[in-house]
Amino acid sequence: MSIEINKNLKKSVTLKDVSMAQSSIIRLISKDRRLPNFETPAFAKYANDNLDEFWVEDDGEADFPSKDKWDIDLWKSVCVDLEDNFSKKKFDFIIEVMKYLRKTGHPDFQVKIKTVQKEKTSSEDFTSKSKSNKSTVTSAGIVGVLGLVGGVLIGKPIVGAIVGIAIGVAIGYKKDNN
């Protein structure tokens, strides 16, 4: 399986910036929990293969409890620990906890599916609403001008314009919803 390396990670490797690469991996871990395949291990391997001293020695500060204690709070806690001590041991543990939480059905670790149909429908709704608003505004403008003219004739131009606009909005709304 071939993956496309994240552009920020590529840049950090090109610059030989270990801290930037580690930061990129930490950001990718969070994103990765909603993707179909956990890609962060491959990204970390790429960084480690191309940078000196990518991993640091584990400081022993993180808690690695048994699986019955694995939850999102533990995952978050070890992610924070990883920021302070970017060890392979902590990284591997985070990935194992992510896999476990996905397997047990935790909603924050399930694959997020984007559907083309949903995006298409949203786009169609937006286009439809835009056309609808344009029709309503046009009707309000035309009938508002007619109301203004009528108001001038009876000596109440402002009242005529307000009534005309209200009638125009109603006509436009009615036209759009038929």
Rosetta constraint file for C-alpha pairs under 8 A:
AtomPair CA 3 CA 39 HARMONIC 7.65 0.50
AtomPair CA 3 CA 42 HARMONIC 7.95 0.50
AtomPair CA 5 CA 9 HARMONIC 6.94 0.50
AtomPair CA 5 CA 10 HARMONIC 6.53 0.50
AtomPair CA 5 CA 43 HARMONIC 6.54 0.50
AtomPair CA 6 CA 10 HARMONIC 6.22 0.50
AtomPair CA 6 CA 43 HARMONIC 7.83 0.50
AtomPair CA 7 CA 11 HARMONIC 6.10 0.50
AtomPair CA 8 CA 12 HARMONIC 6.18 0.50
AtomPair CA 8 CA 21 HARMONIC 7.71 0.50
AtomPair CA 8 CA 24 HARMONIC 6.52 0.50
AtomPair CA 9 CA 13 HARMONIC 6.24 0.50
AtomPair CA 9 CA 20 HARMONIC 7.56 0.50
AtomPair CA 9 CA 21 HARMONIC 5.41 0.50
AtomPair CA 9 CA 24 HARMONIC 5.76 0.50
AtomPair CA 9 CA 25 HARMONIC 7.54 0.50
AtomPair CA 9 CA 43 HARMONIC 7.88 0.50
AtomPair CA 9 CA 47 HARMONIC 7.49 0.50
AtomPair CA 10 CA 14 HARMONIC 6.12 0.50
AtomPair CA 11 CA 15 HARMONIC 6.14 0.50
AtomPair CA 12 CA 16 HARMONIC 5.89 0.50
AtomPair CA 12 CA 17 HARMONIC 5.02 0.50
AtomPair CA 12 CA 18 HARMONIC 6.95 0.50
AtomPair CA 12 CA 20 HARMONIC 5.52 0.50
AtomPair CA 12 CA 21 HARMONIC 5.20 0.50
AtomPair CA 13 CA 17 HARMONIC 6.19 0.50
AtomPair CA 13 CA 18 HARMONIC 7.40 0.50
AtomPair CA 13 CA 21 HARMONIC 6.66 0.50
AtomPair CA 13 CA 47 HARMONIC 6.53 0.50
AtomPair CA 13 CA 50 HARMONIC 6.56 0.50
AtomPair CA 13 CA 51 HARMONIC 6.58 0.50
AtomPair CA 16 CA 51 HARMONIC 6.35 0.50
AtomPair CA 17 CA 21 HARMONIC 6.33 0.50
AtomPair CA 18 CA 22 HARMONIC 6.13 0.50
AtomPair CA 18 CA 51 HARMONIC 6.73 0.50
AtomPair CA 18 CA 52 HARMONIC 7.80 0.50
AtomPair CA 18 CA 53 HARMONIC 7.59 0.50
AtomPair CA 18 CA 54 HARMONIC 5.94 0.50
AtomPair CA 19 CA 23 HARMONIC 6.15 0.50
AtomPair CA 20 CA 24 HARMONIC 6.15 0.50
AtomPair CA 21 CA 25 HARMONIC 6.30 0.50
AtomPair CA 21 CA 47 HARMONIC 6.80 0.50
AtomPair CA 22 CA 26 HARMONIC 6.29 0.50
AtomPair CA 22 CA 54 HARMONIC 7.43 0.50
AtomPair CA 22 CA 86 HARMONIC 7.25 0.50
AtomPair CA 23 CA 27 HARMONIC 6.33 0.50
AtomPair CA 23 CA 83 HARMONIC 7.69 0.50
AtomPair CA 24 CA 28 HARMONIC 6.12 0.50
AtomPair CA 25 CA 29 HARMONIC 6.14 0.50
AtomPair CA 25 CA 40 HARMONIC 6.80 0.50
AtomPair CA 25 CA 43 HARMONIC 7.21 0.50
AtomPair CA 25 CA 44 HARMONIC 6.61 0.50
AtomPair CA 26 CA 30 HARMONIC 7.04 0.50
AtomPair CA 26 CA 79 HARMONIC 7.40 0.50
AtomPair CA 26 CA 82 HARMONIC 7.88 0.50
AtomPair CA 26 CA 83 HARMONIC 7.30 0.50
AtomPair CA 27 CA 31 HARMONIC 6.71 0.50
AtomPair CA 28 CA 32 HARMONIC 5.78 0.50
AtomPair CA 28 CA 40 HARMONIC 6.34 0.50
AtomPair CA 29 CA 33 HARMONIC 6.64 0.50
AtomPair CA 29 CA 40 HARMONIC 6.05 0.50
AtomPair CA 31 CA 35 HARMONIC 7.25 0.50
AtomPair CA 32 CA 37 HARMONIC 7.76 0.50
AtomPair CA 32 CA 38 HARMONIC 5.73 0.50
AtomPair CA 32 CA 39 HARMONIC 6.52 0.50
AtomPair CA 32 CA 40 HARMONIC 6.55 0.50
AtomPair CA 33 CA 38 HARMONIC 6.92 0.50
AtomPair CA 33 CA 98 HARMONIC 6.52 0.50
AtomPair CA 33 CA 108 HARMONIC 7.35 0.50
AtomPair CA 33 CA 109 HARMONIC 4.97 0.50
AtomPair CA 33 CA 110 HARMONIC 7.04 0.50
AtomPair CA 33 CA 111 HARMONIC 7.44 0.50
AtomPair CA 34 CA 108 HARMONIC 7.22 0.50
AtomPair CA 34 CA 109 HARMONIC 5.51 0.50
AtomPair CA 34 CA 110 HARMONIC 5.48 0.50
AtomPair CA 34 CA 111 HARMONIC 4.46 0.50
AtomPair CA 34 CA 112 HARMONIC 5.29 0.50
AtomPair CA 35 CA 110 HARMONIC 7.76 0.50
AtomPair CA 35 CA 111 HARMONIC 5.19 0.50
AtomPair CA 35 CA 112 HARMONIC 6.50 0.50
AtomPair CA 36 CA 111 HARMONIC 5.39 0.50
AtomPair CA 36 CA 112 HARMONIC 7.89 0.50
AtomPair CA 39 CA 43 HARMONIC 6.48 0.50
AtomPair CA 40 CA 44 HARMONIC 6.02 0.50
AtomPair CA 41 CA 45 HARMONIC 6.12 0.50
AtomPair CA 41 CA 95 HARMONIC 7.83 0.50
AtomPair CA 42 CA 46 HARMONIC 6.19 0.50
AtomPair CA 43 CA 47 HARMONIC 6.31 0.50
AtomPair CA 44 CA 48 HARMONIC 6.03 0.50
AtomPair CA 45 CA 49 HARMONIC 5.93 0.50
AtomPair CA 46 CA 50 HARMONIC 6.27 0.50
AtomPair CA 47 CA 51 HARMONIC 5.81 0.50
AtomPair CA 47 CA 54 HARMONIC 6.98 0.50
AtomPair CA 48 CA 52 HARMONIC 7.07 0.50
AtomPair CA 48 CA 53 HARMONIC 7.58 0.50
AtomPair CA 48 CA 54 HARMONIC 5.31 0.50
AtomPair CA 48 CA 55 HARMONIC 7.26 0.50
AtomPair CA 55 CA 86 HARMONIC 5.88 0.50
AtomPair CA 55 CA 87 HARMONIC 5.17 0.50
AtomPair CA 55 CA 88 HARMONIC 5.89 0.50
AtomPair CA 56 CA 85 HARMONIC 6.88 0.50
AtomPair CA 56 CA 86 HARMONIC 5.69 0.50
AtomPair CA 56 CA 87 HARMONIC 4.92 0.50
AtomPair CA 56 CA 88 HARMONIC 7.38 0.50
AtomPair CA 57 CA 85 HARMONIC 7.85 0.50
AtomPair CA 57 CA 86 HARMONIC 7.88 0.50
AtomPair CA 57 CA 87 HARMONIC 5.67 0.50
AtomPair CA 57 CA 88 HARMONIC 7.87 0.50
AtomPair CA 58 CA 85 HARMONIC 6.64 0.50
AtomPair CA 58 CA 86 HARMONIC 7.49 0.50
AtomPair CA 58 CA 87 HARMONIC 4.99 0.50
AtomPair CA 58 CA 88 HARMONIC 7.44 0.50
AtomPair CA 58 CA 89 HARMONIC 6.60 0.50
AtomPair CA 58 CA 90 HARMONIC 7.47 0.50
AtomPair CA 59 CA 85 HARMONIC 6.79 0.50
AtomPair CA 61 CA 81 HARMONIC 7.71 0.50
AtomPair CA 62 CA 78 HARMONIC 6.42 0.50
AtomPair CA 62 CA 81 HARMONIC 6.35 0.50
AtomPair CA 62 CA 90 HARMONIC 7.52 0.50
AtomPair CA 63 CA 78 HARMONIC 7.65 0.50
AtomPair CA 64 CA 93 HARMONIC 7.69 0.50
AtomPair CA 65 CA 69 HARMONIC 6.22 0.50
AtomPair CA 65 CA 70 HARMONIC 7.28 0.50
AtomPair CA 66 CA 70 HARMONIC 7.08 0.50
AtomPair CA 69 CA 74 HARMONIC 7.88 0.50
AtomPair CA 70 CA 74 HARMONIC 6.10 0.50
AtomPair CA 70 CA 75 HARMONIC 7.46 0.50
AtomPair CA 70 CA 97 HARMONIC 6.51 0.50
AtomPair CA 70 CA 100 HARMONIC 7.93 0.50
AtomPair CA 70 CA 101 HARMONIC 7.69 0.50
AtomPair CA 71 CA 75 HARMONIC 6.39 0.50
AtomPair CA 71 CA 97 HARMONIC 7.66 0.50
AtomPair CA 71 CA 101 HARMONIC 6.93 0.50
AtomPair CA 72 CA 76 HARMONIC 6.10 0.50
AtomPair CA 72 CA 101 HARMONIC 7.73 0.50
AtomPair CA 73 CA 77 HARMONIC 6.07 0.50
AtomPair CA 74 CA 78 HARMONIC 6.17 0.50
AtomPair CA 75 CA 79 HARMONIC 6.18 0.50
AtomPair CA 75 CA 94 HARMONIC 6.18 0.50
AtomPair CA 75 CA 97 HARMONIC 6.49 0.50
AtomPair CA 75 CA 98 HARMONIC 7.42 0.50
AtomPair CA 76 CA 80 HARMONIC 6.34 0.50
AtomPair CA 77 CA 81 HARMONIC 6.28 0.50
AtomPair CA 78 CA 82 HARMONIC 5.99 0.50
AtomPair CA 78 CA 90 HARMONIC 6.79 0.50
AtomPair CA 78 CA 94 HARMONIC 6.69 0.50
AtomPair CA 79 CA 83 HARMONIC 6.57 0.50
AtomPair CA 79 CA 94 HARMONIC 6.98 0.50
AtomPair CA 80 CA 84 HARMONIC 6.83 0.50
AtomPair CA 81 CA 85 HARMONIC 6.09 0.50
AtomPair CA 81 CA 86 HARMONIC 7.88 0.50
AtomPair CA 81 CA 90 HARMONIC 7.75 0.50
AtomPair CA 82 CA 86 HARMONIC 4.77 0.50
AtomPair CA 82 CA 87 HARMONIC 6.73 0.50
AtomPair CA 82 CA 90 HARMONIC 6.11 0.50
AtomPair CA 82 CA 91 HARMONIC 6.88 0.50
AtomPair CA 86 CA 90 HARMONIC 7.22 0.50
AtomPair CA 86 CA 91 HARMONIC 7.40 0.50
AtomPair CA 87 CA 91 HARMONIC 6.31 0.50
AtomPair CA 88 CA 92 HARMONIC 5.96 0.50
AtomPair CA 89 CA 93 HARMONIC 6.17 0.50
AtomPair CA 90 CA 94 HARMONIC 6.17 0.50
AtomPair CA 91 CA 95 HARMONIC 6.42 0.50
AtomPair CA 92 CA 96 HARMONIC 6.28 0.50
AtomPair CA 93 CA 97 HARMONIC 6.19 0.50
AtomPair CA 94 CA 98 HARMONIC 6.16 0.50
AtomPair CA 95 CA 99 HARMONIC 6.25 0.50
AtomPair CA 96 CA 100 HARMONIC 6.14 0.50
AtomPair CA 97 CA 101 HARMONIC 6.04 0.50
AtomPair CA 98 CA 102 HARMONIC 6.17 0.50
AtomPair CA 98 CA 109 HARMONIC 6.73 0.50
AtomPair CA 99 CA 103 HARMONIC 6.10 0.50
AtomPair CA 100 CA 104 HARMONIC 6.14 0.50
AtomPair CA 101 CA 105 HARMONIC 6.24 0.50
AtomPair CA 101 CA 106 HARMONIC 5.31 0.50
AtomPair CA 101 CA 109 HARMONIC 6.24 0.50
AtomPair CA 102 CA 106 HARMONIC 5.68 0.50
AtomPair CA 102 CA 107 HARMONIC 7.69 0.50
AtomPair CA 102 CA 109 HARMONIC 4.88 0.50
AtomPair CA 102 CA 110 HARMONIC 5.61 0.50
AtomPair CA 105 CA 109 HARMONIC 7.42 0.50
AtomPair CA 105 CA 110 HARMONIC 6.88 0.50
AtomPair CA 106 CA 110 HARMONIC 6.77 0.50
AtomPair CA 114 CA 118 HARMONIC 7.70 0.50
AtomPair CA 114 CA 119 HARMONIC 7.98 0.50
AtomPair CA 115 CA 119 HARMONIC 6.58 0.50
AtomPair CA 116 CA 120 HARMONIC 6.05 0.50
AtomPair CA 117 CA 121 HARMONIC 6.05 0.50
AtomPair CA 118 CA 122 HARMONIC 6.20 0.50
AtomPair CA 119 CA 123 HARMONIC 6.22 0.50
AtomPair CA 120 CA 124 HARMONIC 6.15 0.50
AtomPair CA 121 CA 125 HARMONIC 6.02 0.50
AtomPair CA 122 CA 126 HARMONIC 6.17 0.50
AtomPair CA 123 CA 127 HARMONIC 6.23 0.50
AtomPair CA 124 CA 128 HARMONIC 6.02 0.50
AtomPair CA 125 CA 129 HARMONIC 6.02 0.50
AtomPair CA 126 CA 130 HARMONIC 6.08 0.50
AtomPair CA 127 CA 131 HARMONIC 6.29 0.50
AtomPair CA 128 CA 132 HARMONIC 6.08 0.50
AtomPair CA 129 CA 133 HARMONIC 6.03 0.50
AtomPair CA 130 CA 134 HARMONIC 6.21 0.50
AtomPair CA 131 CA 135 HARMONIC 6.26 0.50
AtomPair CA 132 CA 136 HARMONIC 6.31 0.50
AtomPair CA 132 CA 173 HARMONIC 7.83 0.50
AtomPair CA 132 CA 176 HARMONIC 5.62 0.50
AtomPair CA 133 CA 137 HARMONIC 6.10 0.50
AtomPair CA 134 CA 138 HARMONIC 6.08 0.50
AtomPair CA 135 CA 139 HARMONIC 6.16 0.50
AtomPair CA 135 CA 172 HARMONIC 5.82 0.50
AtomPair CA 135 CA 176 HARMONIC 7.09 0.50
AtomPair CA 136 CA 140 HARMONIC 6.07 0.50
AtomPair CA 136 CA 168 HARMONIC 7.33 0.50
AtomPair CA 136 CA 169 HARMONIC 5.54 0.50
AtomPair CA 136 CA 170 HARMONIC 7.91 0.50
AtomPair CA 136 CA 171 HARMONIC 7.45 0.50
AtomPair CA 136 CA 172 HARMONIC 3.96 0.50
AtomPair CA 136 CA 173 HARMONIC 5.70 0.50
AtomPair CA 136 CA 176 HARMONIC 7.41 0.50
AtomPair CA 137 CA 141 HARMONIC 6.06 0.50
AtomPair CA 137 CA 168 HARMONIC 7.97 0.50
AtomPair CA 137 CA 169 HARMONIC 6.86 0.50
AtomPair CA 137 CA 172 HARMONIC 7.24 0.50
AtomPair CA 138 CA 142 HARMONIC 6.20 0.50
AtomPair CA 138 CA 172 HARMONIC 7.56 0.50
AtomPair CA 139 CA 143 HARMONIC 6.03 0.50
AtomPair CA 139 CA 168 HARMONIC 4.77 0.50
AtomPair CA 139 CA 169 HARMONIC 6.22 0.50
AtomPair CA 139 CA 171 HARMONIC 6.59 0.50
AtomPair CA 139 CA 172 HARMONIC 5.14 0.50
AtomPair CA 140 CA 144 HARMONIC 5.58 0.50
AtomPair CA 140 CA 164 HARMONIC 7.27 0.50
AtomPair CA 140 CA 165 HARMONIC 4.75 0.50
AtomPair CA 140 CA 166 HARMONIC 6.90 0.50
AtomPair CA 140 CA 167 HARMONIC 7.02 0.50
AtomPair CA 140 CA 168 HARMONIC 3.62 0.50
AtomPair CA 140 CA 169 HARMONIC 4.65 0.50
AtomPair CA 140 CA 170 HARMONIC 7.90 0.50
AtomPair CA 140 CA 171 HARMONIC 7.75 0.50
AtomPair CA 140 CA 172 HARMONIC 6.87 0.50
AtomPair CA 141 CA 145 HARMONIC 6.18 0.50
AtomPair CA 141 CA 165 HARMONIC 6.48 0.50
AtomPair CA 141 CA 168 HARMONIC 6.83 0.50
AtomPair CA 142 CA 146 HARMONIC 6.43 0.50
AtomPair CA 142 CA 168 HARMONIC 6.98 0.50
AtomPair CA 143 CA 147 HARMONIC 6.02 0.50
AtomPair CA 143 CA 164 HARMONIC 5.08 0.50
AtomPair CA 143 CA 165 HARMONIC 5.97 0.50
AtomPair CA 143 CA 167 HARMONIC 6.77 0.50
AtomPair CA 143 CA 168 HARMONIC 4.83 0.50
AtomPair CA 144 CA 148 HARMONIC 6.13 0.50
AtomPair CA 144 CA 160 HARMONIC 7.77 0.50
AtomPair CA 144 CA 161 HARMONIC 5.09 0.50
AtomPair CA 144 CA 162 HARMONIC 6.86 0.50
AtomPair CA 144 CA 163 HARMONIC 7.26 0.50
AtomPair CA 144 CA 164 HARMONIC 3.95 0.50
AtomPair CA 144 CA 165 HARMONIC 4.03 0.50
AtomPair CA 144 CA 166 HARMONIC 7.56 0.50
AtomPair CA 144 CA 167 HARMONIC 7.68 0.50
AtomPair CA 144 CA 168 HARMONIC 6.33 0.50
AtomPair CA 145 CA 149 HARMONIC 6.24 0.50
AtomPair CA 145 CA 161 HARMONIC 6.47 0.50
AtomPair CA 145 CA 164 HARMONIC 6.93 0.50
AtomPair CA 145 CA 165 HARMONIC 7.81 0.50
AtomPair CA 146 CA 150 HARMONIC 6.14 0.50
AtomPair CA 146 CA 161 HARMONIC 7.57 0.50
AtomPair CA 146 CA 164 HARMONIC 6.47 0.50
AtomPair CA 147 CA 151 HARMONIC 5.91 0.50
AtomPair CA 147 CA 157 HARMONIC 7.79 0.50
AtomPair CA 147 CA 160 HARMONIC 4.50 0.50
AtomPair CA 147 CA 161 HARMONIC 4.69 0.50
AtomPair CA 147 CA 162 HARMONIC 7.36 0.50
AtomPair CA 147 CA 163 HARMONIC 6.37 0.50
AtomPair CA 147 CA 164 HARMONIC 4.04 0.50
AtomPair CA 147 CA 165 HARMONIC 7.25 0.50
AtomPair CA 148 CA 152 HARMONIC 6.16 0.50
AtomPair CA 148 CA 157 HARMONIC 5.12 0.50
AtomPair CA 148 CA 158 HARMONIC 6.73 0.50
AtomPair CA 148 CA 159 HARMONIC 7.73 0.50
AtomPair CA 148 CA 160 HARMONIC 4.77 0.50
AtomPair CA 148 CA 161 HARMONIC 4.07 0.50
AtomPair CA 148 CA 162 HARMONIC 7.84 0.50
AtomPair CA 148 CA 164 HARMONIC 6.87 0.50
AtomPair CA 149 CA 153 HARMONIC 6.42 0.50
AtomPair CA 149 CA 157 HARMONIC 7.02 0.50
AtomPair CA 149 CA 160 HARMONIC 7.33 0.50
AtomPair CA 149 CA 161 HARMONIC 7.80 0.50
AtomPair CA 150 CA 154 HARMONIC 6.54 0.50
AtomPair CA 150 CA 157 HARMONIC 7.30 0.50
AtomPair CA 150 CA 160 HARMONIC 6.04 0.50
AtomPair CA 151 CA 155 HARMONIC 5.87 0.50
AtomPair CA 151 CA 156 HARMONIC 4.59 0.50
AtomPair CA 151 CA 157 HARMONIC 3.95 0.50
AtomPair CA 151 CA 158 HARMONIC 6.85 0.50
AtomPair CA 151 CA 159 HARMONIC 6.42 0.50
AtomPair CA 151 CA 160 HARMONIC 3.97 0.50
AtomPair CA 151 CA 161 HARMONIC 6.75 0.50
AtomPair CA 152 CA 156 HARMONIC 5.71 0.50
AtomPair CA 152 CA 157 HARMONIC 4.53 0.50
AtomPair CA 152 CA 160 HARMONIC 7.42 0.50
AtomPair CA 153 CA 157 HARMONIC 7.86 0.50
AtomPair CA 156 CA 160 HARMONIC 6.08 0.50
AtomPair CA 157 CA 161 HARMONIC 6.07 0.50
AtomPair CA 158 CA 162 HARMONIC 6.19 0.50
AtomPair CA 159 CA 163 HARMONIC 6.09 0.50
AtomPair CA 160 CA 164 HARMONIC 5.90 0.50
AtomPair CA 161 CA 165 HARMONIC 6.04 0.50
AtomPair CA 162 CA 166 HARMONIC 6.19 0.50
AtomPair CA 163 CA 167 HARMONIC 6.14 0.50
AtomPair CA 164 CA 168 HARMONIC 6.00 0.50
AtomPair CA 165 CA 169 HARMONIC 6.09 0.50
AtomPair CA 166 CA 170 HARMONIC 6.27 0.50
AtomPair CA 167 CA 171 HARMONIC 6.14 0.50
AtomPair CA 168 CA 172 HARMONIC 6.03 0.50
AtomPair CA 169 CA 173 HARMONIC 5.95 0.50
AtomPair CA 170 CA 174 HARMONIC 6.00 0.50
AtomPair CA 171 CA 175 HARMONIC 6.01 0.50
AtomPair CA 172 CA 176 HARMONIC 6.09 0.50
AtomPair CA 173 CA 177 HARMONIC 6.20 0.50
AtomPair CA 174 CA 178 HARMONIC 6.38 0.50
